[in-house]
Amino acid sequence: MTNNISGFCLLSMPSEQIQPYSILTSQNGSIADSTSINIKDIFKKSTQALRKVEKDKELSSQINKSVTVELSVDGNLSLLEHLLKFLKLSASFKLQKNKALKLHMIEPKIDTVNEFYLDAYINNAQVNAISQAFTAMLDNNQLYVVTGILKCRKYALEYEDSNTTDTGLKANAATAGDLSTGVHTSNTDNDNATYEGDNFITIGVKSYQILSGEDDNGKVTYRIRKDEKLKTVKGDEGFKGELLQAEKIIVSNP
Protein backbone atom coordinates (compact mmCIF):
# COMPACT_ATOMS: atom_id res chain seq x y z
CA MET A 1 0.00 0.00 0.00
CA THR A 2 1.23 3.48 -0.75
CA ASN A 3 0.09 6.94 0.21
CA ASN A 4 1.70 8.94 -2.57
CA ILE A 5 -1.65 10.19 -3.86
CA SER A 6 -2.85 11.35 -0.44
CA GLY A 7 -3.81 15.00 -0.68
CA PHE A 8 -5.08 14.79 -4.24
CA CYS A 9 -8.62 16.07 -4.59
CA LEU A 10 -10.81 14.05 -6.92
CA LEU A 11 -12.39 16.20 -9.61
CA SER A 12 -16.16 16.23 -9.69
CA MET A 13 -15.85 15.36 -13.37
CA PRO A 14 -12.70 14.30 -15.30
CA SER A 15 -11.22 17.11 -17.35
CA GLU A 16 -8.64 17.58 -20.07
CA GLN A 17 -8.32 21.27 -19.22
CA ILE A 18 -6.97 21.29 -15.64
CA GLN A 19 -3.18 21.01 -15.70
CA PRO A 20 -0.24 21.96 -13.44
CA TYR A 21 -0.10 25.74 -12.97
CA SER A 22 -3.87 26.06 -13.53
CA ILE A 23 -5.65 28.52 -11.23
CA LEU A 24 -8.60 27.53 -9.03
CA THR A 25 -10.86 29.88 -7.08
CA SER A 26 -12.36 29.25 -3.66
CA GLN A 27 -14.35 31.54 -1.40
CA ASN A 28 -15.19 29.20 1.48
CA GLY A 29 -11.95 27.23 1.83
CA SER A 30 -13.35 23.77 1.09
CA ILE A 31 -14.81 23.96 -2.44
CA ALA A 32 -12.87 25.28 -5.43
CA ASP A 33 -13.99 26.10 -8.94
CA SER A 34 -11.86 25.60 -12.03
CA THR A 35 -10.92 28.51 -14.29
CA SER A 36 -9.49 28.88 -17.77
CA ILE A 37 -6.37 30.76 -16.62
CA ASN A 38 -2.95 29.73 -15.30
CA ILE A 39 -0.29 31.20 -13.05
CA LYS A 40 1.23 33.36 -15.81
CA ASP A 41 -2.11 35.14 -16.20
CA ILE A 42 -1.94 36.20 -12.54
CA PHE A 43 1.78 37.01 -12.20
CA LYS A 44 4.30 38.41 -14.68
CA LYS A 45 7.90 39.60 -14.98
CA SER A 46 9.35 37.39 -12.29
CA THR A 47 13.09 37.22 -11.73
CA GLN A 48 12.64 33.45 -11.33
CA ALA A 49 11.63 31.23 -14.24
CA LEU A 50 8.84 28.69 -14.00
CA ARG A 51 10.22 25.18 -14.14
CA LYS A 52 8.94 22.68 -16.69
CA VAL A 53 6.26 20.24 -15.61
CA GLU A 54 7.58 16.78 -14.70
CA LYS A 55 5.28 14.54 -16.71
CA ASP A 56 4.16 10.91 -16.64
CA LYS A 57 5.65 10.00 -13.27
CA GLU A 58 4.75 6.55 -11.98
CA LEU A 59 2.87 6.27 -8.71
CA SER A 60 5.43 3.73 -7.58
CA SER A 61 7.86 1.30 -9.16
CA GLN A 62 7.20 -2.35 -9.99
CA ILE A 63 3.53 -2.41 -9.02
CA ASN A 64 0.31 -1.84 -10.91
CA LYS A 65 -2.38 0.37 -9.43
CA SER A 66 -5.86 1.54 -10.10
CA VAL A 67 -7.65 4.41 -8.40
CA THR A 68 -11.19 3.21 -7.75
CA VAL A 69 -14.36 5.24 -7.32
CA GLU A 70 -17.62 3.46 -6.47
CA LEU A 71 -20.94 5.23 -7.02
CA SER A 72 -24.46 3.98 -6.42
CA VAL A 73 -26.96 4.52 -9.20
CA ASP A 74 -29.63 5.60 -6.71
CA GLY A 75 -27.63 8.46 -5.24
CA ASN A 76 -25.54 9.50 -8.24
CA LEU A 77 -27.69 8.92 -11.32
CA SER A 78 -27.16 12.35 -12.84
CA LEU A 79 -23.41 12.26 -12.15
CA LEU A 80 -23.07 8.76 -13.62
CA GLU A 81 -25.00 9.74 -16.74
CA HIS A 82 -22.68 12.70 -17.32
CA LEU A 83 -19.59 10.64 -16.50
CA LEU A 84 -20.47 7.90 -18.99
CA LYS A 85 -21.31 10.55 -21.58
CA PHE A 86 -17.95 12.24 -20.97
CA LEU A 87 -16.14 8.92 -21.43
CA LYS A 88 -18.28 8.24 -24.54
CA LEU A 89 -19.80 5.18 -22.88
CA SER A 90 -23.37 6.37 -22.48
CA ALA A 91 -24.54 4.03 -25.23
CA SER A 92 -22.92 1.03 -23.54
CA PHE A 93 -24.65 1.09 -20.15
CA LYS A 94 -28.26 1.00 -19.08
CA LEU A 95 -28.19 2.34 -15.53
CA GLN A 96 -30.65 0.75 -13.12
CA LYS A 97 -31.53 1.42 -9.50
CA ASN A 98 -30.12 -0.71 -6.67
CA LYS A 99 -26.88 -1.17 -8.61
CA ALA A 100 -23.41 0.30 -8.28
CA LEU A 101 -20.82 1.34 -10.83
CA LYS A 102 -17.14 1.00 -9.95
CA LEU A 103 -14.77 3.02 -12.09
CA HIS A 104 -11.18 1.73 -11.93
CA MET A 105 -8.73 4.23 -13.37
CA ILE A 106 -5.92 1.92 -14.47
CA GLU A 107 -2.21 2.78 -14.48
CA PRO A 108 -2.64 6.44 -13.57
CA LYS A 109 0.28 8.82 -13.98
CA ILE A 110 1.22 11.99 -12.13
CA ASP A 111 2.38 15.35 -13.56
CA THR A 112 3.99 17.63 -10.96
CA VAL A 113 5.81 20.92 -10.57
CA ASN A 114 8.50 21.90 -8.08
CA GLU A 115 6.75 23.84 -5.31
CA PHE A 116 10.02 25.41 -4.12
CA TYR A 117 10.65 27.12 -7.46
CA LEU A 118 6.96 27.93 -7.89
CA ASP A 119 7.03 29.78 -4.57
CA ALA A 120 10.14 31.66 -5.68
CA TYR A 121 8.48 32.60 -8.98
CA ILE A 122 5.40 34.01 -7.21
CA ASN A 123 7.42 35.77 -4.52
CA ASN A 124 9.54 37.59 -7.12
CA ALA A 125 6.83 38.37 -9.69
CA GLN A 126 4.62 41.36 -10.37
CA VAL A 127 0.85 41.03 -10.23
CA ASN A 128 -1.00 41.31 -13.52
CA ALA A 129 -3.64 43.91 -12.65
CA ILE A 130 -5.64 43.63 -15.88
CA SER A 131 -8.51 41.76 -14.19
CA GLN A 132 -9.81 43.55 -11.09
CA ALA A 133 -11.93 40.54 -10.15
CA PHE A 134 -8.96 38.16 -10.00
CA THR A 135 -6.79 40.80 -8.32
CA ALA A 136 -9.41 41.10 -5.57
CA MET A 137 -9.55 37.32 -5.14
CA LEU A 138 -5.74 37.23 -4.98
CA ASP A 139 -5.66 39.84 -2.21
CA ASN A 140 -8.37 37.93 -0.32
CA ASN A 141 -6.42 34.64 -0.50
CA GLN A 142 -9.09 33.01 -2.68
CA LEU A 143 -6.81 31.70 -5.43
CA TYR A 144 -5.14 28.29 -5.59
CA VAL A 145 -2.52 27.04 -8.02
CA VAL A 146 -2.44 23.42 -9.17
CA THR A 147 0.92 21.79 -8.41
CA GLY A 148 0.11 18.23 -9.48
CA ILE A 149 -2.44 16.23 -11.42
CA LEU A 150 -3.44 12.57 -11.33
CA LYS A 151 -4.35 11.39 -14.82
CA CYS A 152 -5.16 8.27 -16.80
CA ARG A 153 -6.51 7.15 -20.14
CA LYS A 154 -7.50 3.55 -19.39
CA TYR A 155 -10.59 2.56 -17.42
CA ALA A 156 -12.21 -0.63 -16.23
CA LEU A 157 -15.86 -0.44 -15.22
CA GLU A 158 -17.80 -2.86 -13.03
CA TYR A 159 -21.58 -2.70 -12.91
CA GLU A 160 -22.83 -4.96 -10.15
CA ASP A 161 -25.67 -5.95 -7.90
CA SER A 162 -25.05 -8.62 -5.28
CA ASN A 163 -28.76 -9.41 -4.96
CA THR A 164 -29.44 -10.42 -8.54
CA THR A 165 -27.77 -12.02 -11.51
CA ASP A 166 -29.35 -9.44 -13.82
CA THR A 167 -26.54 -6.91 -13.91
CA GLY A 168 -28.15 -4.49 -16.33
CA LEU A 169 -24.92 -4.12 -18.25
CA LYS A 170 -25.56 -3.55 -21.92
CA ALA A 171 -22.26 -4.02 -23.74
CA ASN A 172 -23.16 -2.70 -27.15
CA ALA A 173 -20.85 -2.79 -30.13
CA ALA A 174 -18.38 0.06 -30.17
CA THR A 175 -19.33 3.00 -32.35
CA ALA A 176 -17.20 5.67 -33.95
CA GLY A 177 -15.61 7.86 -31.30
CA ASP A 178 -15.93 5.32 -28.49
CA LEU A 179 -12.94 4.77 -26.22
CA SER A 180 -13.50 1.03 -26.28
CA THR A 181 -10.61 -1.33 -26.81
CA GLY A 182 -12.61 -4.35 -25.80
CA VAL A 183 -15.60 -5.44 -23.75
CA HIS A 184 -15.81 -8.51 -21.53
CA THR A 185 -19.20 -9.50 -20.13
CA SER A 186 -19.28 -12.21 -17.48
CA ASN A 187 -22.19 -14.49 -16.51
CA THR A 188 -21.90 -13.73 -12.80
CA ASP A 189 -23.32 -10.86 -10.79
CA ASN A 190 -20.36 -8.70 -11.88
CA ASP A 191 -19.85 -7.42 -15.41
CA ASN A 192 -16.68 -5.75 -16.57
CA ALA A 193 -15.70 -3.55 -19.45
CA THR A 194 -12.31 -2.05 -20.24
CA TYR A 195 -11.75 1.07 -22.32
CA GLU A 196 -8.71 3.09 -23.34
CA GLY A 197 -8.64 6.57 -24.80
CA ASP A 198 -6.04 8.29 -26.94
CA ASN A 199 -5.34 11.12 -24.49
CA PHE A 200 -4.84 11.45 -20.75
CA ILE A 201 -7.54 13.20 -18.75
CA THR A 202 -7.12 14.71 -15.28
CA ILE A 203 -8.99 12.88 -12.52
CA GLY A 204 -7.48 14.54 -9.44
CA VAL A 205 -5.46 17.61 -8.49
CA LYS A 206 -3.13 18.78 -5.75
CA SER A 207 -3.03 22.51 -5.16
CA TYR A 208 -1.50 25.22 -2.98
CA GLN A 209 -3.20 28.37 -1.72
CA ILE A 210 -1.67 31.68 -2.81
CA LEU A 211 -1.32 33.91 0.26
CA SER A 212 -0.72 37.64 0.36
CA GLY A 213 1.36 39.34 3.05
CA GLU A 214 3.84 42.13 3.71
CA ASP A 215 7.60 42.13 4.06
CA ASP A 216 9.53 44.15 6.65
CA ASN A 217 9.28 47.25 4.46
CA GLY A 218 5.49 47.03 4.07
CA LYS A 219 5.65 45.75 0.50
CA VAL A 220 2.92 43.27 -0.48
CA THR A 221 4.34 39.82 -1.19
CA TYR A 222 2.82 36.50 -2.21
CA ARG A 223 3.69 32.94 -1.18
CA ILE A 224 2.10 29.51 -1.53
CA ARG A 225 0.91 27.26 1.28
CA LYS A 226 -0.37 23.70 1.30
CA ASP A 227 -3.98 23.62 2.44
CA GLU A 228 -5.58 20.28 3.32
CA LYS A 229 -9.02 21.85 3.85
CA LEU A 230 -9.74 21.99 0.13
CA LYS A 231 -11.68 18.82 -0.64
CA THR A 232 -13.73 19.47 -3.77
CA VAL A 233 -12.88 20.88 -7.19
CA LYS A 234 -15.78 21.61 -9.51
CA GLY A 235 -16.01 22.48 -13.15
CA ASP A 236 -19.00 23.95 -14.92
CA GLU A 237 -21.00 20.77 -14.29
CA GLY A 238 -21.25 21.48 -10.54
CA PHE A 239 -20.98 17.89 -9.27
CA LYS A 240 -19.38 17.12 -5.92
CA GLY A 241 -15.95 15.57 -5.59
CA GLU A 242 -14.06 14.07 -2.66
CA LEU A 243 -10.55 13.92 -1.22
CA LEU A 244 -8.49 11.01 -2.51
CA GLN A 245 -6.89 9.05 0.32
CA ALA A 246 -4.39 6.20 0.27
CA GLU A 247 -7.09 3.62 0.92
CA LYS A 248 -8.67 4.58 -2.40
CA ILE A 249 -5.77 2.87 -4.20
CA ILE A 250 -5.93 -0.79 -5.15
CA VAL A 251 -2.44 -2.27 -5.38
CA SER A 252 -1.72 -5.49 -7.25
CA ASN A 253 1.43 -7.30 -8.30
CA PRO A 254 2.35 -7.12 -11.99
JOBELJO-V641644 format. One record per pair of residues at least 24 apart in sequence whose ideal C-beta (glycine too) atoms are under 7 Angstrom apart, sorted by sequence separation. I is the first residue (numbers start at 1). GAP is how many residues later the second one is. If there is no record, write none. Layout:
I/GAP + I/GAP
This chain:
73/24 + 74/24 + 165/24 + 167/24 + 164/25 + 73/26 + 73/27 + 118/27 + 162/27 + 72/28 + 73/28 + 161/28 + 205/28 + 71/29 + 118/29 + 160/29 + 70/30 + 71/30 + 160/30 + 70/32 + 115/32 + 158/32 + 159/32 + 20/33 + 158/33 + 68/34 + 69/34 + 113/34 + 158/34 + 112/35 + 157/35 + 68/36 + 112/36 + 156/36 + 157/36 + 111/37 + 66/38 + 67/38 + 110/38 + 111/38 + 156/38 + 66/39 + 66/40 + 110/40 + 111/40 + 155/40 + 204/40 + 67/41 + 108/42 + 109/42 + 154/42 + 64/43 + 65/43 + 108/43 + 109/43 + 153/43 + 108/44 + 153/44 + 107/45 + 106/46 + 153/46 + 105/47 + 107/47 + 153/47 + 106/48 + 152/48 + 153/48 + 59/49 + 106/49 + 151/49 + 105/50 + 106/50 + 151/50 + 58/51 + 59/51 + 104/51 + 151/51 + 152/51 + 57/52 + 103/52 + 104/52 + 151/52 + 56/53 + 57/53 + 149/53 + 150/53 + 5/54 + 103/54 + 150/54 + 4/55 + 57/55 + 102/55 + 149/55 + 4/56 + 55/56 + 101/56 + 102/56 + 149/56 + 2/57 + 54/57 + 148/57 + 2/58 + 53/58 + 54/58 + 101/58 + 148/58 + 10/59 + 146/59 + 147/59 + 53/60 + 99/60 + 100/60 + 147/60 + 99/61 + 146/61 + 147/61 + 51/62 + 99/62 + 145/62 + 51/63 + 98/63 + 144/63 + 145/63 + 144/64 + 144/65 + 145/65 + 51/66 + 93/66 + 144/66 + 143/67 + 87/68 + 141/68 + 13/69 + 48/69 + 99/69 + 13/70 + 141/70 + 50/71 + 141/71 + 14/72 + 48/72 + 96/72 + 138/72 + 13/73 + 48/73 + 139/73 + 94/74 + 138/74 + 46/75 + 48/76 + 93/76 + 94/76 + 47/77 + 93/77 + 46/78 + 92/78 + 43/79 + 46/79 + 92/79 + 145/79 + 45/80 + 92/80 + 44/81 + 45/81 + 91/81 + 43/82 + 44/82 + 43/83 + 67/83 + 43/84 + 44/84 + 91/84 + 43/85 + 42/86 + 144/86 + 41/87 + 122/88 + 88/89 + 88/90 + 20/91 + 88/91 + 109/91 + 20/92 + 21/92 + 42/92 + 87/92 + 20/93 + 115/93 + 42/96 + 105/98 + 123/98 + 123/99 + 122/100 + 123/100 + 42/101 + 92/101 + 122/101 + 122/102 + 119/104 + 119/105 + 39/106 + 89/106 + 118/106 + 87/108 + 115/109 + 25/112 + 32/112 + 27/115 + 26/116 + 25/117 + 25/118 + 26/118 + 23/120 + 24/120 + 23/122 + 24/122 + 21/124 + 22/124 + 21/125 + 20/126 + 19/127 + 20/127 + 18/128 + 20/128 + 20/129 + 19/130 + 18/131 + 67/136 + 8/142 + 5/145 + 82/155 + 79/160 + 67/177 + 68/180 + 67/181 + 67/182 + 68/182 + 16/183 + 19/183 + 24/183 + 18/184 + 65/184 + 66/184 + 16/185 + 65/185 + 15/186 + 16/186 + 65/186 + 14/187 + 15/187 + 18/187 + 14/188 + 63/188 + 64/188 + 14/189 + 63/190 + 64/190 + 11/191 + 63/191 + 11/192 + 62/192 + 10/193 + 11/193 + 10/194 + 11/194 + 9/195 + 8/196 + 9/196 + 8/197 + 8/198 + 32/198 + 7/199 + 30/199 + 34/199 + 29/200 + 30/200 + 32/200 + 34/200 + 30/201 + 31/201 + 32/201 + 33/201 + 34/201 + 30/202 + 31/203 + 26/204 + 24/209 + 12/220 + 15/220 + 7/221 + 9/221 + 12/221 + 9/222 + 11/222 + 12/222 + 13/222 + 9/223 + 12/223 + 9/224 + 13/224 + 12/225 + 13/226 + 12/227 + 12/228 + 12/229 + 11/230 + 10/231 + 9/232 + 10/232 + 9/234 + 10/234 + 9/235 + 8/236 + 5/239 + 6/239 + 6/240 + 3/243 + 2/244 + 5/244 + 1/245 + 2/247 + 2/249 + 1/250
